[in-house]
Amino acid sequence: MISDTLKVHCLNTDEEKEVPIGTPLSELIGLFGVKMPYLIVNAKVNNKTESLAYRVYRPKTIEFFDLRDSSAMRTYVRSLCFILAKAVDDVLPNAEMYIEHAVAKGYYFQIEADLPVGKPELDAIRHRMREIVEADIPFVQVEEKTSKVVQLFRERGMEDKALLLETSDLLYARYSKLDNYIDYFYGCLTPSTGYITVFDIQPHNGGYLLRVPNREHPVELEPEIQQEKLLNVYREHLKFLKISRLGNVGDLNRAKQKGHMSEVIQVAEAYQAKQIADIAEEITRRFEEGVRVVLISGPSSSGKTTFRKRLEVQLLVNMLKPVGISLDDYFIDRDKTPLDEYGEKDYESLYALDLQLFEEHVLRLMQGEEVELPAYNFVTGSREYKKHFLTMADNSILIVEGIHGLNPELTAHIPREKTFMVYVSALTSISLDDHNWIPASDNRLLRRIVRDYRYRGYSAEQTISRWSSVRRGEERWIFPYQENADVMFNSAMIYELAAIRRHAEQILMQVPRTAPEYSEAYRLLKFLSYFNYITDRELPPTSLLREFLGGSSFRY
């Protein structure tokens, strides 16, 4: 006799129960009595993230997540963007909406319409969004042959989505429906619109800001912050993409298929080289006004080291002599490292550095004195001196690289007019389509996975497991100070994820399905699959990507 039940193990309650075959995850929350502080949005099923609408037909191990989890927040924001897209389409049927990037603790979007979009139109869109939420409309997933889905999107004027799927190697594709409106997202959604209750939209710096729940207290909105410099970097990059006719990944794939990738790489590299040269020109001008210290900061895997080396070349061309020190060499002894809220050593903390010694050395160097630089031994966890002496000549400029470079406490006793601050990060590369941006953190995580595997002997599983801790440190010690920068440098390349794919896939595929990190590895693999492969043989040896992929002409 065939059983009509199956066994499900819930990790949240550590219970195993017989449940009816075909039960959706949303019902299993009640069956297992799962209680969490905030809204439960998705779950891991056998270490793979799934929607709460997912139905179980075989024995499974399940773990539910609320909005404090990054994957759950992605599911929430993805569903919110779908509601926004439908509301814009309902209120302004002939308008085009572009969700461009994360900024100001929300998501920046633009609306192109026949007439200006002012307060009445924005109020109408917000009102329509709330109507859609109150109606609790289900998100319906439809899977069909990719060619048919491409035709469907093309008939509706959604060329960005049609081209993305047309240039992929998917035989079948899934799209989502909300009443009669369709859209495409590469991750799961909430079961229905009724889950999405915390949000707002408002004007923001020439566009609009989609506001989302606060990660730590998701019943409240994230506080809006001003990030003018960051927004300007995004605008410049989008302007460059538009001129290059590479708005989305489908455009990039088409360039590859038509044999134009070499030109894309050359233009992207030249654009970045020009940016670095422009920064060197500004530093040279400021040197004549008294600047003697350049501080380079940025989060993990932002390409700070290669940026510094290429900047130093440009400064030499400008007749300045760069001399460098690394903040890493100013770590205090490991046994004195401060602890974080989990009782673990916090190497990301500003106070893991010997601030007094660093400032003393910088001030002495600026006065023309000779100093003996420390060298931190990461094996023993202690400071060493190896007779490395440094002085600055009349045309010397000191280059300091480290994650805390923009923190005012680091240089509290160094006159601000003597410093020039640069923020480096892979801020944005290219979007999947008009409604699916590529998070900067995903860009950096993929860089780090490849670099850690190639140069540090870490598996993807190990790198992914550490990533949440790295991100917490960045949120606390780096991002709050990024607007202090005199200039921001976007280290992301238009084509880079197509180049990284070949390297990252083989590393990500080694993550065991039994590992908790498998869900993130699977997500990244699916995300990378939209990019057509390109080889890195056409990358110049000075390319910033070489820092991660290998083959650089710089020594690290």
C-alpha positions as CSV (number, residue, x, y, z in Angstrom):
1,M,0.0,0.0,0.0
2,I,1.4,3.4,-1.0
3,S,1.6,5.8,1.9
4,D,0.0,9.3,1.5
5,T,2.5,10.8,4.1
6,L,6.2,11.3,4.3
7,K,8.8,12.2,6.9
8,V,10.0,15.8,7.3
9,H,12.7,16.9,9.7
10,C,12.5,20.5,10.9
11,L,15.8,21.9,12.2
12,N,14.2,24.8,13.9
13,T,12.4,22.5,16.4
14,D,14.6,19.4,15.9
15,E,11.5,17.3,15.3
16,E,10.6,14.8,12.7
17,K,7.0,14.4,11.7
18,E,4.8,12.5,9.2
19,V,3.1,15.1,7.0
20,P,0.7,14.7,4.0
21,I,2.5,14.5,0.6
22,G,2.3,17.8,-1.2
23,T,2.1,20.0,1.9
24,P,3.4,23.5,1.2
25,L,6.2,24.8,3.5
26,S,3.9,27.6,4.7
27,E,1.7,25.0,6.4
28,L,4.6,23.2,7.9
29,I,5.4,26.3,10.0
30,G,2.2,25.7,12.0
31,L,2.5,21.9,11.9
32,F,5.9,22.1,13.6
33,G,5.0,25.0,15.8
34,V,8.0,27.1,14.5
35,K,8.2,30.4,16.4
36,M,10.5,33.2,15.3
37,P,10.8,36.9,16.3
38,Y,9.9,38.2,12.8
39,L,8.1,37.3,9.6
40,I,9.2,33.9,8.2
41,V,9.8,34.4,4.5
42,N,11.6,31.3,3.1
43,A,13.2,28.1,4.1
44,K,16.2,25.8,3.2
45,V,15.0,22.5,1.9
46,N,17.9,20.0,1.9
47,N,20.2,23.1,2.1
48,K,18.6,24.8,-0.9
49,T,16.6,28.0,-0.5
50,E,13.0,27.6,-1.5
51,S,9.8,29.6,-1.4
52,L,7.2,28.9,1.3
53,A,4.9,27.9,-1.6
54,Y,7.2,24.9,-2.3
55,R,5.5,21.6,-1.7
56,V,7.2,18.5,-0.3
57,Y,6.8,15.2,-2.2
58,R,9.8,13.4,-0.7
59,P,11.4,13.2,2.7
60,K,13.1,16.5,3.4
61,T,15.2,18.4,6.0
62,I,13.8,21.9,6.4
63,E,15.0,25.1,8.2
64,F,12.8,28.2,8.2
65,F,14.2,31.8,8.2
66,D,12.8,35.1,9.2
67,L,13.8,38.6,7.9
68,R,17.0,38.7,9.9
69,D,18.5,36.3,7.5
70,S,20.1,37.7,4.3
71,S,18.4,35.1,2.0
72,A,15.0,35.9,3.6
73,M,15.6,39.6,3.1
74,R,16.4,39.0,-0.6
75,T,13.2,37.1,-1.0
76,Y,11.2,39.9,0.6
77,V,12.9,42.7,-1.5
78,R,12.5,40.7,-4.7
79,S,8.8,40.3,-4.0
80,L,8.5,44.0,-3.1
81,C,10.2,44.9,-6.4
82,F,7.6,42.8,-8.3
83,I,4.8,44.7,-6.5
84,L,6.5,48.0,-7.4
85,A,6.8,47.0,-11.1
86,K,3.2,46.0,-11.3
87,A,2.0,49.2,-9.6
88,V,4.0,51.3,-12.0
89,D,2.6,49.4,-14.9
90,D,-1.0,49.8,-13.6
91,V,-0.6,53.6,-12.9
92,L,1.6,54.5,-15.8
93,P,1.0,51.8,-18.5
94,N,3.5,53.3,-21.0
95,A,6.3,54.0,-18.6
96,E,9.6,52.1,-18.2
97,M,11.0,51.5,-14.7
98,Y,14.6,50.7,-13.9
99,I,15.8,49.4,-10.5
100,E,19.4,50.4,-10.6
101,H,21.3,49.8,-7.4
102,A,21.3,49.7,-3.6
103,V,21.9,53.2,-2.1
104,A,20.9,55.2,1.0
105,K,19.7,52.0,2.8
106,G,17.2,51.3,0.0
107,Y,17.0,50.7,-3.7
108,Y,17.3,53.5,-6.2
109,F,15.0,53.4,-9.2
110,Q,14.0,55.6,-12.2
111,I,10.8,55.9,-14.1
112,E,10.8,57.0,-17.8
113,A,7.4,58.2,-18.8
114,D,5.8,60.4,-21.4
115,L,5.2,63.1,-18.8
116,P,7.2,64.0,-15.7
117,V,6.5,61.8,-12.7
118,G,5.8,64.1,-9.7
119,K,4.2,63.7,-6.3
120,P,0.6,62.8,-7.6
121,E,2.0,60.0,-9.7
122,L,4.3,58.7,-6.9
123,D,1.4,58.9,-4.4
124,A,-0.8,56.9,-6.9
125,I,1.9,54.2,-7.3
126,R,2.3,53.9,-3.5
127,H,-1.5,53.6,-3.1
128,R,-1.6,51.0,-5.8
129,M,1.2,49.0,-4.1
130,R,-0.8,49.0,-0.8
131,E,-3.9,47.8,-2.7
132,I,-1.9,45.0,-4.2
133,V,-0.6,44.0,-0.8
134,E,-4.0,44.2,0.9
135,A,-5.5,42.0,-1.9
136,D,-3.0,39.2,-0.9
137,I,-2.5,38.1,-4.5
138,P,-0.5,34.9,-5.0
139,F,2.8,35.0,-6.9
140,V,2.3,32.3,-9.5
141,Q,5.4,30.5,-11.0
142,V,5.1,29.3,-14.6
143,E,7.7,27.1,-16.3
144,E,7.8,26.7,-20.1
145,K,10.3,26.3,-22.9
146,T,12.7,29.2,-22.9
147,S,11.8,30.1,-26.5
148,K,8.1,30.5,-25.5
149,V,9.0,32.6,-22.5
150,V,11.3,34.8,-24.6
151,Q,8.4,35.3,-27.1
152,L,6.1,36.2,-24.3
153,F,8.4,38.9,-22.9
154,R,9.1,40.2,-26.3
155,E,5.4,40.6,-27.1
156,R,5.0,42.6,-23.9
157,G,7.9,44.9,-24.8
158,M,10.2,43.5,-22.1
159,E,13.2,43.2,-24.4
160,D,15.7,43.2,-21.5
161,K,14.2,40.0,-20.1
162,A,13.8,38.4,-23.5
163,L,17.4,39.0,-24.4
164,L,18.7,37.7,-21.0
165,L,16.9,34.4,-21.5
166,E,17.5,34.2,-25.3
167,T,21.3,34.5,-24.8
168,S,21.3,31.9,-21.9
169,D,21.6,28.2,-22.4
170,L,18.4,27.4,-20.5
171,L,16.1,24.9,-22.2
172,Y,13.2,25.8,-19.9
173,A,12.7,29.0,-18.0
174,R,10.4,30.1,-15.2
175,Y,8.7,33.4,-15.0
176,S,6.3,34.8,-12.4
177,K,2.8,36.2,-12.7
178,L,0.9,38.7,-10.5
179,D,-2.6,38.8,-11.9
180,N,-2.0,39.6,-15.6
181,Y,1.4,41.1,-15.0
182,I,4.5,39.0,-15.6
183,D,8.1,39.5,-14.6
184,Y,11.3,37.5,-14.2
185,F,13.4,36.9,-11.0
186,Y,16.2,34.4,-10.6
187,G,15.4,33.7,-6.9
188,C,12.3,32.7,-5.0
189,L,9.4,35.0,-4.0
190,T,7.0,35.1,-1.0
191,P,3.8,33.0,-1.6
192,S,1.7,36.1,-2.0
193,T,1.7,39.9,-1.8
194,G,0.2,40.0,1.7
195,Y,3.6,39.2,3.2
196,I,5.0,42.6,2.0
197,T,3.8,45.1,4.6
198,V,6.8,47.2,5.4
199,F,7.9,49.5,2.6
200,D,7.7,53.0,1.2
201,I,8.7,54.9,-2.0
202,Q,9.9,58.5,-2.1
203,P,11.8,61.0,-4.3
204,H,15.5,60.8,-3.9
205,N,18.2,62.8,-5.7
206,G,16.6,63.0,-9.1
207,G,15.1,59.6,-8.9
208,Y,13.2,57.5,-6.4
209,L,14.0,55.4,-3.4
210,L,12.4,52.1,-2.6
211,R,12.6,51.8,1.2
212,V,12.8,48.3,2.8
213,P,12.7,46.8,6.3
214,N,15.6,47.2,8.7
215,R,17.6,44.0,8.9
216,E,17.8,43.9,12.7
217,H,14.3,45.3,13.4
218,P,12.3,44.4,10.3
219,V,9.1,45.8,11.5
220,E,10.6,49.2,10.9
221,L,12.0,50.8,7.7
222,E,15.7,51.3,7.2
223,P,16.6,54.9,8.0
224,E,17.3,56.9,4.9
225,I,20.8,58.2,4.7
226,Q,22.5,60.5,2.2
227,Q,25.1,59.0,-0.1
228,E,25.7,61.6,-2.7
229,K,29.2,60.6,-3.7
230,L,28.2,56.9,-4.0
231,L,25.2,57.9,-6.1
232,N,27.3,60.0,-8.4
233,V,29.6,57.0,-9.0
234,Y,26.6,54.9,-10.0
235,R,25.4,57.6,-12.3
236,E,28.7,57.9,-14.1
237,H,28.9,54.1,-14.5
238,L,25.3,53.9,-15.8
239,K,26.1,56.7,-18.3
240,F,29.1,54.7,-19.5
241,L,27.0,51.6,-19.9
242,K,24.4,53.5,-21.9
243,I,27.0,55.0,-24.2
244,S,28.5,51.4,-24.6
245,R,25.1,50.0,-25.3
246,L,25.6,47.4,-22.6
247,G,22.7,48.1,-20.2
248,N,22.1,44.5,-19.1
249,V,23.6,41.0,-19.2
250,G,21.7,40.1,-22.3
251,D,23.5,42.9,-24.1
252,L,26.9,41.6,-22.9
253,N,26.0,38.1,-24.0
254,R,25.0,39.3,-27.4
255,A,28.3,41.2,-27.7
256,K,30.1,37.9,-26.9
257,Q,28.1,35.9,-29.4
258,K,28.8,38.5,-32.2
259,G,32.5,38.4,-31.5
260,H,32.8,41.9,-29.9
261,M,34.0,40.9,-26.5
262,S,37.6,41.9,-27.2
263,E,36.4,45.4,-27.9
264,V,34.3,45.4,-24.7
265,I,37.3,44.4,-22.6
266,Q,39.5,47.0,-24.2
267,V,37.0,49.8,-23.7
268,A,36.3,48.8,-20.1
269,E,40.0,48.6,-19.2
270,A,40.7,52.0,-20.9
271,Y,37.8,53.5,-19.0
272,Q,39.2,52.3,-15.7
273,A,42.7,53.4,-16.6
274,K,41.4,56.9,-17.3
275,Q,39.7,57.0,-14.0
276,I,42.9,56.1,-12.2
277,A,44.8,58.7,-14.2
278,D,42.2,61.3,-13.3
279,I,42.6,60.5,-9.6
280,A,46.4,60.7,-9.9
281,E,46.0,64.2,-11.5
282,E,43.8,65.3,-8.7
283,I,46.3,64.1,-6.1
284,T,49.1,65.8,-7.9
285,R,47.1,69.1,-7.9
286,R,46.4,68.7,-4.2
287,F,50.1,67.8,-3.5
288,E,50.9,71.3,-4.7
289,E,48.4,72.6,-2.1
290,G,50.0,70.5,0.7
291,V,48.6,67.0,0.6
292,R,51.2,64.5,1.7
293,V,49.2,61.3,2.6
294,V,46.8,59.3,0.4
295,L,44.6,56.9,2.4
296,I,43.1,54.1,0.3
297,S,40.2,52.2,1.9
298,G,37.5,49.8,0.8
299,P,35.8,46.5,1.8
300,S,37.1,43.0,1.2
301,S,38.0,42.0,-2.3
302,S,37.5,45.5,-3.6
303,G,40.8,45.5,-5.5
304,K,42.5,48.0,-3.3
305,T,46.0,46.5,-3.8
306,T,46.0,46.6,-7.6
307,F,44.3,50.1,-7.6
308,R,47.2,51.3,-5.3
309,K,49.9,49.8,-7.6
310,R,48.3,51.3,-10.7
311,L,47.8,54.7,-9.0
312,E,51.5,54.7,-7.9
313,V,52.5,54.2,-11.6
314,Q,50.4,57.2,-12.6
315,L,51.9,59.3,-9.7
316,L,55.4,58.5,-10.9
317,V,54.4,59.7,-14.4
318,N,53.3,62.9,-12.6
319,M,56.8,63.2,-11.1
320,L,55.7,62.2,-7.6
321,K,57.5,59.5,-5.6
322,P,55.0,57.2,-3.9
323,V,56.1,55.4,-0.7
324,G,53.7,53.0,1.0
325,I,52.8,51.5,4.3
326,S,50.1,49.0,5.1
327,L,47.8,49.3,8.0
328,D,48.0,45.5,8.5
329,D,51.5,45.9,9.8
330,Y,50.1,48.0,12.7
331,F,48.0,45.3,14.2
332,I,48.5,45.0,18.0
333,D,49.6,41.6,19.3
334,R,46.9,39.0,18.9
335,D,46.4,38.4,22.6
336,K,45.4,42.0,23.0
337,T,42.9,42.1,20.1
338,P,39.5,43.4,21.1
339,L,36.5,40.9,21.2
340,D,33.3,41.3,19.2
341,E,29.7,40.8,20.5
342,Y,30.2,37.1,20.1
343,G,33.3,36.9,22.2
344,E,35.5,36.3,19.2
345,K,38.6,38.3,18.3
346,D,37.5,41.2,16.1
347,Y,40.3,41.7,13.6
348,E,38.1,44.1,11.7
349,S,38.0,46.6,14.6
350,L,39.8,49.9,14.4
351,Y,41.1,49.1,17.8
352,A,42.9,46.0,16.6
353,L,45.4,48.6,15.3
354,D,48.1,50.4,17.2
355,L,46.7,53.9,16.4
356,Q,49.2,55.8,18.5
357,L,52.2,54.2,16.7
358,F,50.7,54.6,13.3
359,E,50.0,58.4,13.8
360,E,53.4,58.9,15.3
361,H,55.1,57.3,12.2
362,V,53.0,59.3,9.7
363,L,53.7,62.6,11.5
364,R,57.4,61.8,11.7
365,L,57.6,60.9,8.0
366,M,55.8,64.1,7.1
367,Q,58.4,66.0,9.0
368,G,61.2,64.3,7.0
369,E,62.3,62.0,9.7
370,E,63.3,58.3,9.2
371,V,61.2,55.6,10.8
372,E,61.6,51.9,11.2
373,L,58.4,50.3,10.0
374,P,56.9,47.3,11.8
375,A,56.0,44.0,10.1
376,Y,53.1,42.0,11.5
377,N,53.7,38.2,11.7
378,F,50.3,36.7,11.0
379,V,51.6,33.2,12.0
380,T,52.8,34.2,15.5
381,G,50.3,37.1,15.9
382,S,53.0,39.5,17.0
383,R,54.8,42.6,15.7
384,E,58.4,42.3,14.4
385,Y,61.0,44.7,13.1
386,K,63.1,43.7,10.2
387,K,65.2,46.9,9.7
388,H,62.8,48.3,7.2
389,F,63.5,52.1,7.3
390,L,61.5,54.7,5.5
391,T,61.9,58.4,4.8
392,M,60.1,60.8,2.5
393,A,61.8,63.1,0.0
394,D,60.6,66.5,-1.1
395,N,58.6,64.9,-3.9
396,S,57.4,61.9,-1.9
397,I,53.8,61.2,-1.1
398,L,52.8,58.5,1.4
399,I,50.3,55.9,0.3
400,V,48.4,54.1,3.1
401,E,46.3,51.1,2.3
402,G,43.8,49.5,4.8
403,I,40.1,49.1,5.5
404,H,40.1,51.9,8.1
405,G,41.6,54.6,5.9
406,L,38.5,56.8,5.9
407,N,37.8,56.5,9.6
408,P,38.6,60.0,11.1
409,E,39.8,58.5,14.3
410,L,42.7,56.8,12.5
411,T,44.1,60.2,11.5
412,A,42.7,62.4,14.3
413,H,46.0,64.2,14.9
414,I,47.0,64.5,11.2
415,P,45.7,67.8,9.6
416,R,42.8,67.0,7.2
417,E,44.3,69.3,4.5
418,K,47.3,67.1,4.4
419,T,45.3,64.0,3.5
420,F,43.5,62.7,0.4
421,M,41.1,59.8,0.9
422,V,40.1,57.3,-1.8
423,Y,37.3,54.7,-1.4
424,V,37.6,51.7,-3.6
425,S,34.9,49.0,-4.1
426,A,33.3,46.9,-6.8
427,L,30.2,49.1,-6.6
428,T,28.4,48.1,-9.7
429,S,29.1,46.2,-12.9
430,I,26.0,45.4,-15.0
431,S,22.4,44.4,-14.2
432,L,20.7,41.2,-15.2
433,D,17.8,43.1,-16.5
434,D,15.8,46.3,-15.7
435,H,14.4,44.9,-12.5
436,N,17.3,42.7,-11.3
437,W,20.5,44.5,-10.2
438,I,23.7,42.7,-9.2
439,P,24.5,43.3,-5.6
440,A,28.1,44.7,-5.0
441,S,28.5,42.2,-2.2
442,D,27.9,39.3,-4.6
443,N,30.6,40.7,-7.0
444,R,33.1,40.9,-4.1
445,L,32.2,37.5,-2.7
446,L,32.9,35.8,-6.0
447,R,36.2,37.6,-6.3
448,R,37.1,36.5,-2.8
449,I,36.0,32.8,-3.4
450,V,38.4,32.7,-6.4
451,R,41.2,34.5,-4.7
452,D,41.0,32.5,-1.4
453,Y,41.0,29.2,-3.3
454,R,43.9,30.2,-5.6
455,Y,46.2,31.9,-3.1
456,R,45.1,31.0,0.4
457,G,44.0,27.4,0.1
458,Y,40.5,28.1,1.3
459,S,37.5,26.2,-0.1
460,A,34.4,28.0,-1.2
461,E,32.6,26.5,1.8
462,Q,35.1,28.1,4.1
463,T,34.9,31.5,2.4
464,I,31.1,31.5,2.4
465,S,31.0,30.5,6.0
466,R,33.2,33.5,7.0
467,W,31.3,36.0,4.7
468,S,28.6,37.0,7.2
469,S,31.3,38.0,9.8
470,V,33.2,39.9,7.1
471,R,30.0,41.8,6.2
472,R,29.2,42.6,9.8
473,G,32.7,44.2,10.1
474,E,32.2,46.2,6.9
475,E,28.9,47.5,8.1
476,R,30.4,48.7,11.3
477,W,33.9,49.8,10.3
478,I,33.9,50.7,6.6
479,F,30.5,51.7,5.1
480,P,29.7,54.4,7.7
481,Y,32.8,56.4,6.6
482,Q,32.7,55.9,2.8
483,E,31.2,59.4,2.2
484,N,34.4,60.9,3.9
485,A,36.3,60.0,0.7
486,D,37.6,62.8,-1.6
487,V,37.0,60.4,-4.5
488,M,35.4,57.0,-5.0
489,F,36.7,54.5,-7.5
490,N,34.4,51.7,-8.9
491,S,36.7,48.7,-9.4
492,A,34.0,46.5,-11.0
493,M,34.3,45.7,-14.7
494,I,31.4,45.4,-17.1
495,Y,32.6,42.0,-18.2
496,E,34.1,40.6,-15.0
497,L,31.5,38.1,-14.0
498,A,31.6,36.5,-17.4
499,A,35.4,36.1,-16.8
500,I,35.0,35.0,-13.2
501,R,32.4,32.4,-14.1
502,R,34.9,29.8,-15.5
503,H,37.0,30.1,-12.3
504,A,34.3,30.3,-9.7
505,E,32.1,27.5,-11.0
506,Q,34.5,24.7,-10.5
507,I,35.2,25.9,-6.9
508,L,31.5,26.4,-6.0
509,M,30.7,22.9,-7.3
510,Q,32.9,21.4,-4.6
511,V,30.6,22.6,-1.8
512,P,28.9,19.5,-0.4
513,R,25.1,19.4,-0.6
514,T,25.2,18.4,3.1
515,A,26.9,21.7,4.0
516,P,24.9,24.7,5.2
517,E,26.9,26.8,2.7
518,Y,25.4,24.8,-0.2
519,S,22.4,27.1,-0.5
520,E,24.6,30.1,-1.1
521,A,26.9,28.2,-3.5
522,Y,23.8,27.1,-5.4
523,R,22.5,30.6,-5.6
524,L,25.8,32.0,-6.9
525,L,26.1,29.2,-9.5
526,K,22.6,29.9,-10.8
527,F,23.4,33.6,-10.9
528,L,26.6,33.0,-12.9
529,S,24.8,30.7,-15.4
530,Y,23.2,33.8,-17.0
531,F,26.7,35.0,-18.2
532,N,28.2,33.6,-21.4
533,Y,31.7,32.3,-20.7
534,I,34.7,34.4,-21.7
535,T,38.3,33.4,-21.3
536,D,40.7,35.7,-19.5
537,R,43.5,35.4,-22.0
538,E,42.5,38.8,-23.5
539,L,42.8,40.6,-20.1
540,P,45.9,42.8,-19.9
541,P,48.4,41.8,-17.2
542,T,47.7,45.1,-15.4
543,S,44.0,44.4,-15.2
544,L,42.5,44.8,-11.7
545,L,40.8,41.4,-12.2
546,R,44.2,39.7,-12.4
547,E,44.6,40.3,-8.6
548,F,41.9,37.6,-8.2
549,L,42.3,35.4,-11.4
550,G,46.1,35.3,-11.6
551,G,48.5,36.4,-14.3
552,S,49.1,39.9,-13.0
553,S,52.3,41.8,-13.9
554,F,52.2,43.3,-10.4
555,R,53.8,41.6,-7.4
556,Y,51.6,41.1,-4.4
